[in-house]
């Protein structure tokens, strides 16, 4: 008699399901805590764009299917990135785009390269289509581009690079990343995952959407879940050559981005004041947490995102649980090969202060 294990594909049998950050409501119920602080999922503490919230209030015909092409949103994105509308692919979050590119270009046995400590969705997308994950060693918690180049074979079909990287916050400069892409053979599709790009304020950070005219096998992914504050609506996109986008659209589900998400994202792009305020809050909060860690002798990984990975010099799972029981939810990252770290989202000033207070309590009780 066949079991489900016998029937499942080999790749899916190897997958460990993605574990999201624990919901605040669940933690509140379990520990009897009033209004716990969630700093586990890199959400925008300022919330959604006010313009987006206003647009949502006018979306009342939910009996109709959404625009399957996402025309208005794609037009706005094409204008923003100075590309043709046929270069834009919409997704149910940028994770959707990562799944689509694996489905479109990876056959069973093909190799997909990504770095140690890279985003957990890369191996999931690879294994789901029967691909072979090739994990290269990190360099100073970030991407070692030379190690990736050395790992390339004739069977390599896809390379995932997050810039900045989650959960480490490390980033690659313009010159290094461009030289790397130039050195790749032409049988490889390169994905540059720029989920946190809008938070980056570094002069040598590249916006790779400006490179697609030069690289027909380059896909750049973005999301509205981070600085735009629309994580609950699940909307992201890819920018690529029209030919690559055509293949993504062949495997994209019809109506994969709902009407509410399309309406909110379209106007959120123009909410300049919300974006500037979000960057400023992130900059100030990052400095606050960095200083707190330095004062307490804790190591940190410099981050270009809206989160920081803190090194406690000991297994951090127990510290995570102690913090959660006190109403502060952060993210353990042992599953990323970082058992001594906790990843902490930059919150509001009050949330950051509460984290520091609870941090002191936990450090004192766990000495």
ZAMARGU-4260 file (C-alpha; in steps of 0.2 Angstrom, whole numbers, plus 5000, padded with zeros to 4 digits):
<rodrens>
0) 5000/5000/5000 | 5007/5017/4995 | 5009/5030/5008 | 5008/5049/5005 | 5027/5049/5007
5) 5028/5037/4993 | 5017/5048/4982 | 5025/5065/4986 | 5039/5071/4974 | 5057/5069/4980
10) 5059/5087/4981 | 5044/5091/4991 | 5048/5077/5003 | 5064/5086/5007 | 5055/5103/5011
15) 5053/5109/5029 | 5039/5121/5028 | 5043/5140/5030 | 5040/5146/5048 | 5034/5164/5049
20) 5036/5175/5064 | 5023/5171/5077 | 5007/5182/5077 | 5005/5194/5091 | 4988/5188/5094
25) 4994/5170/5097 | 5008/5175/5109 | 4996/5186/5119 | 4984/5172/5121 | 4997/5159/5126
30) 5006/5170/5139 | 4992/5182/5144 | 5001/5197/5138 | 4992/5213/5134 | 4998/5220/5117
35) 5014/5211/5114 | 5027/5220/5102 | 5030/5210/5086 | 5048/5213/5079 | 5049/5197/5070
40) 5043/5199/5052 | 5052/5215/5046 | 5035/5225/5044 | 5034/5243/5043 | 5030/5250/5061
45) 5022/5266/5053 | 5009/5254/5044 | 5002/5256/5027 | 5003/5272/5016 | 4988/5283/5020
50) 4985/5285/5002 | 4984/5266/5000 | 4972/5265/5015 | 4961/5278/5006 | 4961/5268/4990
55) 4956/5253/4999 | 4940/5262/5006 | 4934/5264/4988 | 4936/5246/4983 | 4919/5239/4986
60) 4915/5228/4971 | 4922/5212/4977 | 4911/5201/4967 | 4921/5205/4951 | 4938/5197/4947
65) 4953/5208/4948 | 4961/5214/4932 | 4971/5199/4927 | 4985/5209/4919 | 4986/5222/4933
70) 4987/5235/4920 | 4986/5251/4930 | 4999/5245/4943 | 5010/5238/4929 | 5009/5255/4920
75) 5014/5264/4936 | 5029/5252/4939 | 5035/5253/4921 | 5035/5272/4923 | 5044/5271/4939
80) 5058/5260/4933 | 5058/5267/4915 | 5055/5251/4907 | 5041/5244/4895 | 5025/5237/4903
85) 5030/5220/4896 | 5045/5220/4907 | 5034/5219/4923 | 5027/5204/4931 | 5016/5205/4946
90) 5016/5192/4960 | 5006/5188/4976 | 5021/5195/4985 | 5038/5194/4978 | 5039/5176/4985
95) 5027/5172/4971 | 5040/5179/4958 | 5053/5168/4966 | 5042/5153/4963 | 5038/5157/4946
100) 5056/5159/4940 | 5060/5142/4947 | 5045/5134/4939 | 5049/5142/4922 | 5068/5138/4921
105) 5073/5124/4933 | 5071/5106/4927 | 5073/5091/4939 | 5092/5089/4943 | 5096/5107/4937
110) 5107/5116/4950 | 5101/5132/4959 | 5115/5142/4968 | 5112/5153/4983 | 5123/5158/4998
115) 5123/5151/5016 | 5112/5162/5027 | 5101/5167/5012 | 5082/5169/5012 | 5073/5152/5016
120) 5062/5153/5001 | 5076/5150/4989 | 5078/5132/4994 | 5060/5129/4995 | 5057/5136/4977
125) 5071/5125/4971 | 5066/5109/4979 | 5048/5111/4974 | 5052/5109/4956 | 5065/5095/4958
130) 5080/5106/4957 | 5097/5103/4966 | 5101/5117/4979 | 5120/5122/4979 | 5124/5132/4995
135) 5140/5142/4994 | 5149/5148/5010 | 5146/5166/5016 | 5159/5179/5018 | 5157/5190/5033
140) 5139/5184/5034 | 5136/5190/5016 | 5138/5184/4998 | 5155/5177/4993 | 5153/5181/4974
145) 5169/5172/4970 | 5163/5156/4979 | 5147/5157/4969 | 5156/5158/4952 | 5167/5144/4957
150) 5151/5133/4960 | 5144/5136/4943 | 5143/5121/4932 | 5135/5116/4915 | 5119/5111/4926
155) 5117/5128/4934 | 5101/5136/4929 | 5097/5149/4942 | 5106/5160/4955 | 5097/5169/4969
160) 5105/5184/4976 | 5097/5195/4990 | 5103/5213/4991 | 5101/5217/5005 | 5101/5199/5012
165) 5088/5193/5024 | 5092/5189/5038 | 5109/5196/5039 | 5106/5213/5032 | 5122/5213/5022
170) 5123/5221/5004 | 5133/5220/4988 | 5140/5236/4980 | 5136/5241/4962 | 5154/5237/4955
175) 5155/5220/4963 | 5138/5214/4958 | 5139/5220/4940 | 5156/5212/4938 | 5149/5196/4945
180) 5134/5196/4932 | 5146/5200/4918 | 5157/5185/4923 | 5142/5172/4922 | 5140/5161/4907
185) 5124/5163/4897 | 5115/5148/4902 | 5110/5155/4919 | 5096/5166/4925 | 5101/5178/4939
190) 5088/5184/4951 | 5092/5199/4962 | 5080/5200/4976 | 5078/5218/4981 | 5064/5217/4994
195) 5072/5229/5005 | 5079/5241/4992 | 5069/5256/4997 | 5076/5256/5014 | 5094/5257/5008
200) 5103/5274/5009 | 5120/5269/5003 | 5129/5278/4988 | 5136/5262/4981 | 5120/5252/4982
205) 5114/5247/4964 | 5096/5248/4958 | 5097/5233/4947 | 5081/5237/4938 | 5091/5249/4928
210) 5102/5235/4921 | 5089/5224/4913 | 5092/5232/4895 | 5109/5225/4896 | 5105/5208/4903
215) 5091/5198/4895 | 5093/5184/4909 | 5092/5196/4924 | 5076/5196/4935 | 5075/5209/4949
220) 5061/5207/4962 | 5053/5220/4973 | 5039/5220/4986 | 5026/5231/4993 | 5027/5222/5010
225) 5041/5231/5017 | 5043/5250/5016 | 5026/5252/5008 | 5018/5243/5023 | 5006/5232/5013
230) 5012/5215/5019 | 4994/5209/5023 | 4989/5212/5005 | 5003/5201/4997 | 5009/5211/4981
235) 5026/5211/4973 | 5033/5211/4956 | 5048/5207/4945 | 5057/5218/4932 | 5066/5209/4918
240) 5068/5208/4899 | 5051/5206/4890 | 5057/5188/4885 | 5060/5183/4903 | 5044/5191/4909
245) 5034/5181/4895 | 5040/5165/4902 | 5035/5170/4920 | 5018/5174/4914 | 5016/5157/4906
250) 5016/5149/4923 | 5008/5164/4933 | 4991/5160/4940 | 4977/5170/4933 | 4971/5184/4945
255) 4986/5181/4956 | 4986/5199/4963 | 4969/5204/4970 | 4959/5220/4967 | 4963/5227/4984
260) 4981/5224/4983 | 4982/5232/4965 | 4973/5247/4970 | 4983/5250/4986 | 5000/5247/4978
265) 4996/5258/4963 | 4994/5274/4974 | 5007/5269/4988 | 5020/5271/4975 | 5016/5290/4975
270) 5016/5292/4994 | 5033/5301/4995 | 5030/5308/5012 | 5026/5290/5019 | 5042/5283/5011
275) 5053/5297/5018 | 5045/5295/5035 | 5048/5277/5035 | 5066/5279/5030 | 5069/5291/5044
280) 5061/5281/5057 | 5071/5266/5051 | 5087/5276/5052 | 5084/5283/5069 | 5078/5266/5076
285) 5093/5257/5068 | 5105/5269/5077 | 5095/5266/5093 | 5097/5247/5093 | 5115/5247/5087
290) 5120/5259/5101 | 5110/5248/5114 | 5119/5232/5107 | 5136/5241/5108 | 5133/5247/5126
295) 5129/5229/5131 | 5144/5221/5122 | 5133/5212/5110 | 5139/5209/5092 | 5129/5215/5077
300) 5130/5212/5058 | 5129/5230/5050 | 5112/5230/5040 | 5106/5240/5026 | 5088/5234/5029
305) 5075/5237/5042 | 5081/5224/5054 | 5097/5219/5063 | 5105/5202/5067 | 5111/5202/5085
310) 5125/5190/5090 | 5123/5184/5109 | 5138/5173/5109 | 5128/5158/5114 | 5113/5148/5108
315) 5099/5161/5107 | 5083/5150/5106 | 5081/5152/5125 | 5083/5171/5125 | 5070/5171/5111
320) 5058/5162/5122 | 5061/5173/5137 | 5058/5188/5127 | 5042/5181/5120 | 5036/5177/5137
325) 5039/5196/5141 | 5029/5202/5126 | 5042/5205/5114 | 5042/5194/5098 | 5059/5193/5088
330) 5065/5180/5076 | 5077/5166/5080 | 5088/5162/5065 | 5096/5145/5069 | 5087/5138/5053
335) 5098/5150/5043 | 5114/5143/5051 | 5115/5157/5064 | 5110/5149/5081 | 5118/5163/5091
340) 5109/5177/5083 | 5091/5184/5084 | 5085/5195/5070 | 5076/5210/5077 | 5065/5222/5066
345) 5067/5240/5068 | 5051/5246/5076 | 5043/5262/5082 | 5053/5272/5095 | 5041/5265/5109
350) 5043/5247/5102 | 5062/5249/5101 | 5063/5255/5119 | 5052/5241/5125 | 5064/5228/5116
355) 5079/5236/5125 | 5070/5235/5142 | 5066/5217/5139 | 5083/5213/5133 | 5090/5220/5149
360) 5078/5209/5159 | 5083/5193/5149 | 5101/5196/5149 | 5101/5198/5168 | 5091/5183/5171
365) 5101/5172/5159 | 5118/5177/5165
</rodrens>
